[in-house]
């Protein structure tokens, strides 16, 4: 098993507030966040959490969501 813990000293975030991230895209429109990013003048991107979820077996967040543990089980 590989386990990584990443902590950010910031105040954290809420998934509901991440309209500019691919993690909140509806299944029928996987690039919806790109128009939100364009409207806000944010650079292209927003796939980080989607990629992380696809690569690991578990993502565990603390309550403030400013700390995460990635778990990958090895064969």
MODELLER restraints for C-alpha pairs under 7 A, 6 or more apart:
rsr = mdl.restraints
at = mdl.atoms
rsr.add(forms.Gaussian(group=physical.xy_distance, feature=features.Distance(at['CA:1:A'], at['CA:72:A']), mean=5.65, stdev=0.5))
rsr.add(forms.Gaussian(group=physical.xy_distance, feature=features.Distance(at['CA:1:A'], at['CA:73:A']), mean=4.38, stdev=0.5))
rsr.add(forms.Gaussian(group=physical.xy_distance, feature=features.Distance(at['CA:1:A'], at['CA:74:A']), mean=5.27, stdev=0.5))
rsr.add(forms.Gaussian(group=physical.xy_distance, feature=features.Distance(at['CA:2:A'], at['CA:71:A']), mean=5.80, stdev=0.5))
rsr.add(forms.Gaussian(group=physical.xy_distance, feature=features.Distance(at['CA:2:A'], at['CA:72:A']), mean=5.12, stdev=0.5))
rsr.add(forms.Gaussian(group=physical.xy_distance, feature=features.Distance(at['CA:2:A'], at['CA:73:A']), mean=6.41, stdev=0.5))
rsr.add(forms.Gaussian(group=physical.xy_distance, feature=features.Distance(at['CA:3:A'], at['CA:69:A']), mean=6.78, stdev=0.5))
rsr.add(forms.Gaussian(group=physical.xy_distance, feature=features.Distance(at['CA:3:A'], at['CA:70:A']), mean=5.59, stdev=0.5))
rsr.add(forms.Gaussian(group=physical.xy_distance, feature=features.Distance(at['CA:3:A'], at['CA:71:A']), mean=4.68, stdev=0.5))
rsr.add(forms.Gaussian(group=physical.xy_distance, feature=features.Distance(at['CA:3:A'], at['CA:72:A']), mean=6.52, stdev=0.5))
rsr.add(forms.Gaussian(group=physical.xy_distance, feature=features.Distance(at['CA:4:A'], at['CA:69:A']), mean=5.52, stdev=0.5))
rsr.add(forms.Gaussian(group=physical.xy_distance, feature=features.Distance(at['CA:4:A'], at['CA:70:A']), mean=5.09, stdev=0.5))
rsr.add(forms.Gaussian(group=physical.xy_distance, feature=features.Distance(at['CA:4:A'], at['CA:71:A']), mean=6.71, stdev=0.5))
rsr.add(forms.Gaussian(group=physical.xy_distance, feature=features.Distance(at['CA:5:A'], at['CA:68:A']), mean=5.75, stdev=0.5))
rsr.add(forms.Gaussian(group=physical.xy_distance, feature=features.Distance(at['CA:5:A'], at['CA:69:A']), mean=4.36, stdev=0.5))
rsr.add(forms.Gaussian(group=physical.xy_distance, feature=features.Distance(at['CA:5:A'], at['CA:70:A']), mean=6.39, stdev=0.5))
rsr.add(forms.Gaussian(group=physical.xy_distance, feature=features.Distance(at['CA:6:A'], at['CA:67:A']), mean=5.63, stdev=0.5))
rsr.add(forms.Gaussian(group=physical.xy_distance, feature=features.Distance(at['CA:6:A'], at['CA:68:A']), mean=5.39, stdev=0.5))
rsr.add(forms.Gaussian(group=physical.xy_distance, feature=features.Distance(at['CA:6:A'], at['CA:69:A']), mean=6.42, stdev=0.5))
rsr.add(forms.Gaussian(group=physical.xy_distance, feature=features.Distance(at['CA:7:A'], at['CA:66:A']), mean=6.02, stdev=0.5))
rsr.add(forms.Gaussian(group=physical.xy_distance, feature=features.Distance(at['CA:7:A'], at['CA:67:A']), mean=4.19, stdev=0.5))
rsr.add(forms.Gaussian(group=physical.xy_distance, feature=features.Distance(at['CA:7:A'], at['CA:68:A']), mean=6.49, stdev=0.5))
rsr.add(forms.Gaussian(group=physical.xy_distance, feature=features.Distance(at['CA:8:A'], at['CA:66:A']), mean=5.25, stdev=0.5))
rsr.add(forms.Gaussian(group=physical.xy_distance, feature=features.Distance(at['CA:8:A'], at['CA:67:A']), mean=6.03, stdev=0.5))
rsr.add(forms.Gaussian(group=physical.xy_distance, feature=features.Distance(at['CA:10:A'], at['CA:66:A']), mean=6.52, stdev=0.5))
rsr.add(forms.Gaussian(group=physical.xy_distance, feature=features.Distance(at['CA:11:A'], at['CA:64:A']), mean=6.97, stdev=0.5))
rsr.add(forms.Gaussian(group=physical.xy_distance, feature=features.Distance(at['CA:11:A'], at['CA:66:A']), mean=6.50, stdev=0.5))
rsr.add(forms.Gaussian(group=physical.xy_distance, feature=features.Distance(at['CA:12:A'], at['CA:64:A']), mean=5.18, stdev=0.5))
rsr.add(forms.Gaussian(group=physical.xy_distance, feature=features.Distance(at['CA:12:A'], at['CA:65:A']), mean=4.93, stdev=0.5))
rsr.add(forms.Gaussian(group=physical.xy_distance, feature=features.Distance(at['CA:12:A'], at['CA:66:A']), mean=4.05, stdev=0.5))
rsr.add(forms.Gaussian(group=physical.xy_distance, feature=features.Distance(at['CA:13:A'], at['CA:64:A']), mean=6.75, stdev=0.5))
rsr.add(forms.Gaussian(group=physical.xy_distance, feature=features.Distance(at['CA:13:A'], at['CA:65:A']), mean=5.72, stdev=0.5))
rsr.add(forms.Gaussian(group=physical.xy_distance, feature=features.Distance(at['CA:13:A'], at['CA:66:A']), mean=6.75, stdev=0.5))
rsr.add(forms.Gaussian(group=physical.xy_distance, feature=features.Distance(at['CA:18:A'], at['CA:24:A']), mean=6.79, stdev=0.5))
rsr.add(forms.Gaussian(group=physical.xy_distance, feature=features.Distance(at['CA:19:A'], at['CA:33:A']), mean=6.37, stdev=0.5))
rsr.add(forms.Gaussian(group=physical.xy_distance, feature=features.Distance(at['CA:19:A'], at['CA:36:A']), mean=6.96, stdev=0.5))
rsr.add(forms.Gaussian(group=physical.xy_distance, feature=features.Distance(at['CA:20:A'], at['CA:33:A']), mean=4.87, stdev=0.5))
rsr.add(forms.Gaussian(group=physical.xy_distance, feature=features.Distance(at['CA:20:A'], at['CA:36:A']), mean=5.48, stdev=0.5))
rsr.add(forms.Gaussian(group=physical.xy_distance, feature=features.Distance(at['CA:20:A'], at['CA:37:A']), mean=5.39, stdev=0.5))
rsr.add(forms.Gaussian(group=physical.xy_distance, feature=features.Distance(at['CA:20:A'], at['CA:46:A']), mean=6.50, stdev=0.5))
rsr.add(forms.Gaussian(group=physical.xy_distance, feature=features.Distance(at['CA:21:A'], at['CA:33:A']), mean=5.60, stdev=0.5))
rsr.add(forms.Gaussian(group=physical.xy_distance, feature=features.Distance(at['CA:21:A'], at['CA:46:A']), mean=4.32, stdev=0.5))
rsr.add(forms.Gaussian(group=physical.xy_distance, feature=features.Distance(at['CA:21:A'], at['CA:47:A']), mean=6.42, stdev=0.5))
rsr.add(forms.Gaussian(group=physical.xy_distance, feature=features.Distance(at['CA:22:A'], at['CA:30:A']), mean=6.81, stdev=0.5))
rsr.add(forms.Gaussian(group=physical.xy_distance, feature=features.Distance(at['CA:22:A'], at['CA:31:A']), mean=6.71, stdev=0.5))
rsr.add(forms.Gaussian(group=physical.xy_distance, feature=features.Distance(at['CA:22:A'], at['CA:33:A']), mean=5.60, stdev=0.5))
rsr.add(forms.Gaussian(group=physical.xy_distance, feature=features.Distance(at['CA:22:A'], at['CA:46:A']), mean=5.43, stdev=0.5))
rsr.add(forms.Gaussian(group=physical.xy_distance, feature=features.Distance(at['CA:22:A'], at['CA:47:A']), mean=5.26, stdev=0.5))
rsr.add(forms.Gaussian(group=physical.xy_distance, feature=features.Distance(at['CA:22:A'], at['CA:50:A']), mean=6.59, stdev=0.5))
rsr.add(forms.Gaussian(group=physical.xy_distance, feature=features.Distance(at['CA:23:A'], at['CA:49:A']), mean=6.17, stdev=0.5))
rsr.add(forms.Gaussian(group=physical.xy_distance, feature=features.Distance(at['CA:23:A'], at['CA:50:A']), mean=5.56, stdev=0.5))
rsr.add(forms.Gaussian(group=physical.xy_distance, feature=features.Distance(at['CA:25:A'], at['CA:31:A']), mean=6.81, stdev=0.5))
rsr.add(forms.Gaussian(group=physical.xy_distance, feature=features.Distance(at['CA:25:A'], at['CA:32:A']), mean=5.81, stdev=0.5))
rsr.add(forms.Gaussian(group=physical.xy_distance, feature=features.Distance(at['CA:25:A'], at['CA:33:A']), mean=6.39, stdev=0.5))
rsr.add(forms.Gaussian(group=physical.xy_distance, feature=features.Distance(at['CA:34:A'], at['CA:44:A']), mean=6.94, stdev=0.5))
rsr.add(forms.Gaussian(group=physical.xy_distance, feature=features.Distance(at['CA:37:A'], at['CA:43:A']), mean=6.82, stdev=0.5))
rsr.add(forms.Gaussian(group=physical.xy_distance, feature=features.Distance(at['CA:37:A'], at['CA:44:A']), mean=6.90, stdev=0.5))
rsr.add(forms.Gaussian(group=physical.xy_distance, feature=features.Distance(at['CA:53:A'], at['CA:59:A']), mean=6.90, stdev=0.5))
rsr.add(forms.Gaussian(group=physical.xy_distance, feature=features.Distance(at['CA:56:A'], at['CA:70:A']), mean=6.50, stdev=0.5))
rsr.add(forms.Gaussian(group=physical.xy_distance, feature=features.Distance(at['CA:56:A'], at['CA:71:A']), mean=5.92, stdev=0.5))
rsr.add(forms.Gaussian(group=physical.xy_distance, feature=features.Distance(at['CA:56:A'], at['CA:72:A']), mean=4.89, stdev=0.5))
rsr.add(forms.Gaussian(group=physical.xy_distance, feature=features.Distance(at['CA:57:A'], at['CA:71:A']), mean=5.72, stdev=0.5))
rsr.add(forms.Gaussian(group=physical.xy_distance, feature=features.Distance(at['CA:57:A'], at['CA:72:A']), mean=5.08, stdev=0.5))
rsr.add(forms.Gaussian(group=physical.xy_distance, feature=features.Distance(at['CA:57:A'], at['CA:73:A']), mean=6.70, stdev=0.5))
rsr.add(forms.Gaussian(group=physical.xy_distance, feature=features.Distance(at['CA:58:A'], at['CA:70:A']), mean=5.90, stdev=0.5))
rsr.add(forms.Gaussian(group=physical.xy_distance, feature=features.Distance(at['CA:58:A'], at['CA:71:A']), mean=5.01, stdev=0.5))
rsr.add(forms.Gaussian(group=physical.xy_distance, feature=features.Distance(at['CA:58:A'], at['CA:72:A']), mean=6.86, stdev=0.5))
rsr.add(forms.Gaussian(group=physical.xy_distance, feature=features.Distance(at['CA:59:A'], at['CA:68:A']), mean=6.60, stdev=0.5))
rsr.add(forms.Gaussian(group=physical.xy_distance, feature=features.Distance(at['CA:59:A'], at['CA:69:A']), mean=5.72, stdev=0.5))
rsr.add(forms.Gaussian(group=physical.xy_distance, feature=features.Distance(at['CA:59:A'], at['CA:70:A']), mean=4.90, stdev=0.5))
rsr.add(forms.Gaussian(group=physical.xy_distance, feature=features.Distance(at['CA:59:A'], at['CA:71:A']), mean=6.52, stdev=0.5))
rsr.add(forms.Gaussian(group=physical.xy_distance, feature=features.Distance(at['CA:60:A'], at['CA:68:A']), mean=5.46, stdev=0.5))
rsr.add(forms.Gaussian(group=physical.xy_distance, feature=features.Distance(at['CA:60:A'], at['CA:69:A']), mean=5.08, stdev=0.5))
rsr.add(forms.Gaussian(group=physical.xy_distance, feature=features.Distance(at['CA:60:A'], at['CA:70:A']), mean=6.70, stdev=0.5))
rsr.add(forms.Gaussian(group=physical.xy_distance, feature=features.Distance(at['CA:61:A'], at['CA:67:A']), mean=5.77, stdev=0.5))
rsr.add(forms.Gaussian(group=physical.xy_distance, feature=features.Distance(at['CA:61:A'], at['CA:68:A']), mean=4.47, stdev=0.5))
rsr.add(forms.Gaussian(group=physical.xy_distance, feature=features.Distance(at['CA:61:A'], at['CA:69:A']), mean=6.56, stdev=0.5))
rsr.add(forms.Gaussian(group=physical.xy_distance, feature=features.Distance(at['CA:62:A'], at['CA:68:A']), mean=6.55, stdev=0.5))
